[in-house]
């Protein structure tokens, strides 16, 4: 009996793990209360397995191994172990089952989406091997399967920046193994290069005791300094920023050129002309040049400058005087105002506008209180040396209402010089010597306009734009009068004869699309109009005589470049470009100037826009350019320009441009719905989501479907119109692509669409007058051709246009001589000669867009284009006077 009791005791009692090998260290207790419990368990399990093997416990009975495991886990694990239930066939004395239970406790059921989110949001950190380990750990919980290596590779490429990312992207056959090797090699190379630079610094700093007064710099760098092992340092050199004996021969900057000011005998880091927020104890030239950091731009700051604007704030119960810096993207604070435990590491680098890079001490989030209004703000700060200036950046300044942006000063300055006549210099006109001069007779003008015309001519003479002519001239052109939108008259020259003899400069004129790529980073825009643009250019006397025109009040020549000459745009644009060249963010186009303000946020962009406006104003004053105060648009987030709205997100069609579509009335019958659906279907290739929106209208066109225009149909109709007028539908005008003009006329209206590469550029429609409704059909078909060519004159004039129409007789009659056409068609054909057109016939069922617009015309949209009043002389008149 005694023997049996002793045997049971032997089964229950086992030697303590500490007694097996007292030299082995026990694993740490399992941390089940803080951190990542799952990761804590994985590490602890591996340590326990190693301990069991090293101590020999793995050869002991299961209950002994289990007791050892629980003992290693500590008190918290013991309490958890006692709460386990063992009704699932597992043995509480089996170490494998016990570890499995503990693992289930430490690894609750995971959500794959949540784990994937954690994986993809890991940020890159150094060293790379630690970052890679973190990615592998996160990926193991995401159930990527066979794609795990690819996901880790992609995450590495996405997370890295700068040169490291460029190296990764160069390899077209990149896999995880190659990516790891590239990153490790890059990081190691950076580290070795930095060590080599520091070694070189140490060599420069060593000097020999008893060296002659003028030793050679090369010898000092290669010879060891001997002074009982002591290195003779003085203080930080004010020329190179490094520590060495204060002799110019030993300074590495001696004889070198500064990268900042191009001065001699100093480095950029110690340049006095560069007022940088920098730490004198930090050698910027030795800082890590890796691009795997976040750069913040700041304005160069001189500590204690009298021009600085300061703000008194309270931080950590301490008074801090901040400089207000509207050019800085971040806030900085000196280390003396921050508690050490508040500072965390940062990868940020402060970059000055002079390209100087500075490494901060860390970053922190602090409460900043304005003592005047007791308002408190939580702001992020970059911690810098105590030698530097604490400052508040643009975002903090605006959030705390410390500074307001005001453009009134520029507007006031702009109006100072808006009344005078501009002057961009003198130009000459060149005539083809083979062309014979023409002297045309005087045109008659209506009696009701004579007095107004005389007043306008006298005004132009008084301003020096027109000059009376009394001597004979070989060239005499006719007068043209244009009604302006404000009701006034514009005196012009009819240059038809003179244009045929003028020789062009063939200066390349900029177009709207030329400036679009340059606006991609802009957030704030201004638009200025040049007043009386062409009149900024003076004509020399021989050229001025060529522009002589005859009026009922005598002959006059143009002392300034007149409107209408085929060379006027080229001459003026060349002069304007020469005057405004080298102005960053300023884009002149004909008589308009766009100024783009760039920046990482709207306030910085406003500051940039204001600075560029001031530069432009100074240049205009210097070059005698007069701006039109009434047409200026200053510091807006979007502006209208050449039929488009320019915004920070891109370009959109202006509301006027698509008015013909937006104001289209709802269909009143099935035929109207079919026409509308046909037009939409034509453009469905540009609107892939259109079919869903159009479905209620398609139902109405089905066979045996009764007509019923419901609220759902009306809403679908409105939604489709909104999609049709969106940017993907109205394409950008391409000056290099062919122009196609689709026109059509119905009994009540006319419509047209301008196309390039099958994509609509412009829409237009209008109703016919009561008189025009009585015209012959061929005349009504010719009318929209002229109407749209004139309406889209900025696109159609001076380039070939293919006109597509469904009226076959029109193609034939337009090819006939002018004299064989009816009188009304003669008038239309005469004006069409101004354009280079090619007519093509297309069946009506394929001309869906123009046909729809002609039937859904705008009632109020009459022909309101400027009218030119001329007198037609039916007899042949000799050119000789």
Secondary structure, 3 states (H helix, E strand, C coil): CHHHHHHHHHHHCCCCHHHHCCCCCCCCCCCCCCCCHHHHHHHHHHHHHHHHHHHCHHHCCHHHHHHHHHHHHCHHHHHHHHHCCCCCCCCCCCHHHHHHHHHHHHCCCCCHHHHHHHHHCCCCCCCHHHHHHHHHHHHCCCCCHHHHHHHHHHHHHHHCCHHHHHHHHHCCCCCHHHHHHHHHHHHHHHHHHHHHHHHHHHHHHCCCCCCCCCCCHHHHHHCCCCCCCCCCCCEECCCCCCEECCCHHHCCCCCCECCCCCCECCCHHHCCCCCCCCCCCCCHHHCCCCCCCEEEEECCCCCCCCCCCEEEEEECCEEEEEEECCCCCCEEEEHHHCCHHHCECCCEEEEECCCCEEECCEEEEEEEECCCCCCEEEEEEEEECCCCCCEECHHHHHHCCCCCCCCHHHHHHHHHHCCCCCCCCEECCCECCCCCCCECCCCCCCHHHHHHHHHHHHHHHHCCCEEEECCCCCCEEEEEEEECCCCCEEEEEECHHHHCCECCCCCCCCCHHHHHHHHCCEEEEEEEEECCCHHHCEECHHHHHHCCEEECCEEEEECECCCCCCCHHHHHHHHHHHHHCCCCCEEEECCEEEEEEECCCHHHHHHHHHHHHHHHHHHHHHHCCCECHHHCEEEECEEEECCEEEECCEEEECCCCCHHHHCCCCCCCHHHHHHHHHHHHHCHHHCCCHHHHHHHHHHHCCCCCCCCCCHHHHHHHHHHHHHHCCCCCCCCCCCCCCEEEEEEECCCEEEEEEEECCEEEEEEEEECCCCHHHCCHHHHHHHHHHHHHHHCHHHHCCCEEEEEECCHHHHHHCCCCHHHCCHHHHHHHHHHCCCEEEEEECCHHHCHHHHHHHHCCCCCCCCCCCCEECCCCCCCCCCCC
